[in-house]
Amino acid sequence: MSLEVTGDLVELFCQIIDVESVSGNEGHLADLVEGALRELSHLNVTRDGDTVIARTELGRAERVVIAGHLDTVPVADNLPSRLVGDRVYGRGSADMKGGVAVALACAAQLVAPSRDVTWIFYDHEEVEAELNSLNRIAAEHPEWLASDFAVLMEPTSATVEGGCQGTLRCRVTTTGVAAHSARSWLGHNAIHDASEVLNRLAAYSAREVAVEGLVYREGLNAVAISGGIAGNVIPDRCTVTVNFRFAPDRDEADAKAHCREVFEGFEVEFIDFAPAARPGLDRPIAVEFVEAVGGQPRAKYGWTDVARFAALGMPAVNFGPADPGKAHADDEFCPVADLFTCRDALLRWLG
């Protein structure tokens, strides 16, 4: 089997979906992507693990990155792909094999783009951040990622979504005194004290803030709670795990300080953090991209790998086919029209 990157875009999309590539099993799809790109004489192709990078080397004044991940979340009886009317269904159809198909088709067609292009197809995006191959590449080969602007082809319903929210998780812990539940007055119930943590969350008013013209809404929510020793013991400890999604005007220190303020009086332990990314839509190259794409840009709700590019000093946006609300759903799908909208926009911008 080989990928027909110069043929019908919908057929290429279905081919890619039908190659199961749950995180950790991207190898076969990476082989096919590598093989297809090596057939294109205008590209220099590098393979690093299950990440494939293809570059034009035309000496243009600017370089852009077009990136997409090859992996999906686990299959849920939604393979092989199905074309139903004007929609393609199947695991990865929304997140984000449509973006992969569009990028491959454009990589084949853009023999002499107006800007040099680095096409990146990478692995392990849907799992722990430390496994994401962009981490390894940024540490070992940052020059492979260097560019003036990056487009991450995550699903956005073919609309530009600038930057992304940051995210952190923390554990808010209450402590008490253990005792036999038959003599509960001799102890102090830590689970009961957690009600104050939950009350603060229930009363929390999420901030909306404009960053470079895009409005981001924050969120602070309990995502897990644990406590208790046995059915006849007053618990002496209870932990509420909280997720904070924050706007890109906050850095790590500010985001953590806000959580400490909300949970003042409680023990707060931070267990995970990923920075937000500013939109960067004020840069001339980003303005040209938005003009080529058309429509009104909006803020990205959620965290994506645009933050990795932002951390390297380059603006990045999300732009890809399919509704992000269908990502990871058992019935995920991509409208066929989104594929052509995204492909044509990239060709206009880089042609």
N, C-alpha and C positions, 0 to 999 in steps of 0.2 A: 504494500500500500504506500502511496505517496500523496502529499497534499497538492491539490491543483490550485496553486495560488494565483494563476493567471486566468482561471476559468470563472464560472458562475459563482458569485459571492455567497448566495444562499447555500449552494451545494458545498462550498468550502466550509461554511459555518457548521453545517450538519456533520461533515466529516470530522471536524475538530471536537464537536460535542460527543460524538460516538466513540472517541478514544477516552476511555475512563482514566481520569487523572486526579483522583483524590490525593490530597496532600501526602507526600511520601511516595507516591506512585506516578510521578510526572515523567519518568524516564522515557517511556515509549513516545509520548507526545513531543517531548524535547527532541528526540531522535528525528521525528518527522519534520518538525520545524527547522532543525538544523539542516536536514537534507534538502528541504525546499529552498532555504536561503542560500545554500552553497551552489545551487544551480544558477544563481543570479550573479553574473560576472561583475556588476557594478558595486557589489558589497564585499567588505572584508568581514569574515565571520569568525567569532570566537566562541568556544564552548567552555563553560566553567561549571562543573557539576551538572545539574539539570537546568542551568540558565544558558540561554543562547543570546549573543549580542552580535548585531550586524551593523556596520558603519559604512557610510559614504565618506570618501576622502577626496573632496573636490576643491579644498582650500577656500571654501566660502567664508564670508566675514562672520557668520554666526552659525552656531550648532544648536540643534534642539534634540531632546530625547522624547521618543514615543515609547511608552512602557505598558506592559500588561502581564499579569500573572497567569501561569498555566494550570494551577491547581484549583480544585473545587472542594467543597464540603462533601461528606459522604453521600453516596447515591441512596435514593429513597424510592426505588422502583420507578425511576424516571429516566431510564435509558432503555433503548436508543432514543434518539431525537424523533420528534413528530412535527410535521408541517401541517397545521390546521388553519385553514383560511390564510390570514396574513400574519400568523404568529408561528414561531418555532419554539416548541416545548422541549425540555430536557435538562438534566443536571448541568449546570454551568451556562445555560443559555442566557441568563441574566447576569450572573457573576462568574466570570466575565469573558466567556469565549467569543462573544460577539465582538468585543474589543480586540481580541487576538486575531480573529478573522479579518477585521477591517485593517489592522496594522499590517498583516501579511500581504493582503491585496495591495495596499498602498506601497509597501516596500518593494513589491515587484514592479509596480507601474512607475514609481518615481525614480527613473534612471538618472536624471540630472536635476534634482530639486534645487530650489532657490536658496536653501540653507542646507548645510550638511546635517545629516540625520543619524542619530544612533537609535536603532530599534532594539528594545530589550524585552525578552520573554523569559520570565523568572519563576522560580519555584518557592513553595512553602510560604505563601502569603496568608493562608487561611488558618494558620496554627500559631504557636507561641512566637512572639516577635524575635526571639533570639535565633530561631530557625530560618527566618526569612533570608533568602540569599542576597538581598540587597544590603543587608548588614555586613555580610562577609565581603562583598565586592567593595563596599564603601571603605572598609578597613584595609583591604589588601590591594585593591586596584581602583582608587578613587578617580583616576584619570578616565576610566571607562564610563563613568557617570557624568563627567564634567560637561556642562552645556550652558547656554544662555537662558534656556527656558525648557520646561518639561511638561508633557501632557501624559497624564495617567488615564488609561482608557477604562476606568471603572464605570459602571452603569450610572448614567445621569439623565436618561430619557433624551439623549442627544442635545443636552443643554449644558453650557459651561457652568461648572460649579467651582467657585474659587476657594483656595485654601482648604482648611478642615478644622474641626474642633480638636482640642486636646482631650486626653482622657487620663484619669487616675483612679485608682482604687485604694481605699483605706479601711482599716478595721477599727471600729469604735467599740471599746470594751467597757463593760460595767463589772464591778466586783462586789461580792457580798460575803456572807459567812455561811458555810455549809452546816446543815443540821438535819435531824430526822424530821420527815414531813409531819409525823404525829406530834412533834413538839416544835412547830415552825417558828414560834415566838423566840426560840433560842438562837435562831439564825437570821440571815438577811438575804432576801431573794434577789439575785442579780438579774434574773429575767424580768422581774417586775420593774426594776430600774431602767431596763431598756425601753420602757414605754416613753420615757422622756426623749430618748434619741429618736424614736419613731415619730413622736409629736413634733419635734423640731423639723424633721423631714416633711411631714404632712403640711406644716405651715410655711414651708420654704417657698419664697417667691423667686422664680427663675428670672435671671437678668436677661434682657435683650439689648444687644449693643451693636452699633454699626462700626465695621472695620473696613476702611477703604471702600465705602459705599455698599457693602453687603451686610445684611443683618443676621447675626448669629444669636440663637436662643440657647441658654445654658440649661443644664439639668443636674440635679443632685438627688440620687435615689438609692434606697436600700435594695440590694440585689441578693442578699443572703443573710440568714441569721442562724446562730448556733449557740447551744448552751444546755446545761443539764447533765447530771451524772447517772441518775437512776430514777425509777418511778417513785421512790420513797425518800428522796434526798432533796433538800432545799438547795438549789444551785448557787455556787459561789462565784460563777463567772458566766458572762453572756457576751457574745460578740456579734455586732451588726456590720456586715460588709457593705460599704457604700461606694457607688460609682459617681464621679463628678465629670461631666462633659462641659468643657469650658471654651470660651471664645478665644480667638488668637491674639487678643490684646493682653492676655495673661501669660506670664512665663511660669516656670516650675515653682519658684519661690512664692509668687503671688497666689497661684492655685492652691498650694499647700497651706499658706497662711489663711486663706479663706475657709478652708475646711476646719482648721484649728479654731477659727473664730466661731463658726457655726456650732461646733461641738465643744465649746469651752467648758471645762470642768470634767471632761471625760478623757480617758486614755485613747490617743489616736496614733495608729501605726500605719504608715504608707507602704503598700506592697507592690504597686505597679504604677508606672508613669509613662506617657508618650506625649510629646509636645504638640501643640497646635501649629498650624501653618497659616501665615498671612496670605491673602489672595494674590498680591503682587500684580494686580490688574492695571496699575498705573504705569508699568514699564511699556515702552514703545512696542516691543515685540509681542507683549500680551495684548495690547490694544489692537494690533494687526490681526492677531489670532481671533479675537472676539468679533472683529469686523468680518472676517472670512466666514466664521461660523454663523453669525447672526443671532438674533434673540437677545433676551435680557439675562445676563449672568445672575446666579444666585449663590447663596452660601452653601457650603457642604456641611450637612449634618452627619456626623460620624467621623471616624479617624481613617485616613488612608495614607498610602505611601508618599503622597505629595509632601508630607512632613519630613520625610527622609531627604528629599531634594532641597526643601527649604533650609534644612539644617546644614546643607552643603553650600548654601549661599545662592541658590538659583530659584526664581519663582516657578511655581508649578500649579496646574489646574487639573481638575477631573473633567473628562469629556468622553462619553462612550454610549453605546446603544443599550437599551432596556431600562426599565423602571427599577431604581434601586430598592424600592419597596418589595419587589419580588425576589430579591437576592436571597438564596438559601431556602426559599419556599419549595415545598414538594411539587407545586405546579408552576415553577418558575418558567418564564417564557421571554422571548424577545420579539417585538414587532419587526417584521421584515423591513418596513420603511426606515426604522432607526439605523439599520446597517448602512443603507445607501446615503442617508443624511450625513452620517459621520464620515463615511468614505469620501463623499464629494466635498465635504468641508475641508478635510485634510489635503485633498488634491488641489483645491482652490488656494489654500494657504501656502502650500509648498511647491506648487507647480510653476 
